[in-house]
Amino acid sequence: MDYFSKMSDAEYNQFIEDIIQKKSLTDDDIRSMLSATDKAGLQRMFDAAVSVKNHYFGNDVYLYSFVYFSTYCKNQCTFCYYNAKNKIDRYRITPEELRTMCEELKNEGVHMIDLTMGEDPHFHNKPENLLEFVRIAKEVTGLPVMVSPGVVDNDFIQALSKEGANFFALYQETYQEELYEKLRAGQSFEERFQARLNAKAAGICIEDGILTGFSKMKLSNGEPVSPSVSDDIESAVASIRGMQKADPDQVRVMTFEPQPGTPLAGTTQASDLMELKVISVLRFVFPDRLIPASLDVAGIPGMVDRLNAGANVVTSIISADSKLEGVVNFDRDVSLNERKRDAKSVIEKLNEMGLARGSQENFEAYLNRNKSS
Ligand code: SF4
């Protein structure tokens, strides 16, 4: 029987209490949870994760506005639409365009502005250009700012800290190094990990993230990406343990979605059930941390599933009339006015679910509490 199906009600309640008290799970506990198939047992797992989330965050949900300000990138990640070799239309917005966008974003009800870029040399090699963007976003919106600049050196991170950047997002994607090399081709595993540590040491909150859905990944010749590491459960166990090492303030998982024009384009899309299970396990392993429900994989219906699995943040919110891209962009072919990943649509759905936009004060208290811990 599945991990949660076999528990009595008393054991189930004790499990939730133990997790709230930060009792650790073993690797076998995690394996057993992730291999669950029984519907009732899965529902119990999702409900337990929501109970733990409620203990720490109540009904509050935090919202991040996604500003993908440059889709240029020098890297060749095999899973990514924006990898340097993909022949796609790209853009880089100007400081004036960012200022105009931020004027609109400041009244939308989001808690943080997420400034994301590919490793675009215009910013990556010239920190002053990114620092100017952080300054504009903070000045115009008065909100905390997350930066996702890729791997940058410690001087760059110190400058971001000085400029007031609040969050540094950098996803390892996997802690199985053999698989990492296939995904983030030509990039150092260690340098990526170290950049996150440097940001934390500089007083910036950090986010790490992993992918799931590897078992379906295939290269264009039909070969599995990496036969020895294609098991999604073992991969998730290794990656959850890897993420714990840097004590991140926010942890995420996303289902790999095959992207046109990339080496993994021919892969079959995995269902997002494993992502939902991993979200619950993340809630058990990181009970008091922020866990996103991204709109980028399955829009608002997908957000509902992820919040019901234990997430408490909504990311990849894009204004109704914005022409900017998401990262995975499940809705790339959808017209702008049908896209529905704007803050108003999100807040309406939260209210229908009995959840609420959390206060800005509580969100900033979270950022500061972790800054000083
Ligand atoms: S994942 Fe990031 S670093 Fe890798 S190719 Fe895409 S934009 Fe560039």
Residues whose N, C-alpha, C, O or C-beta is under 5 A from the ligand:
A	BS01	SF4	C73 N75 Q76 C77 C80 Y82 N83 M117 G118 E119
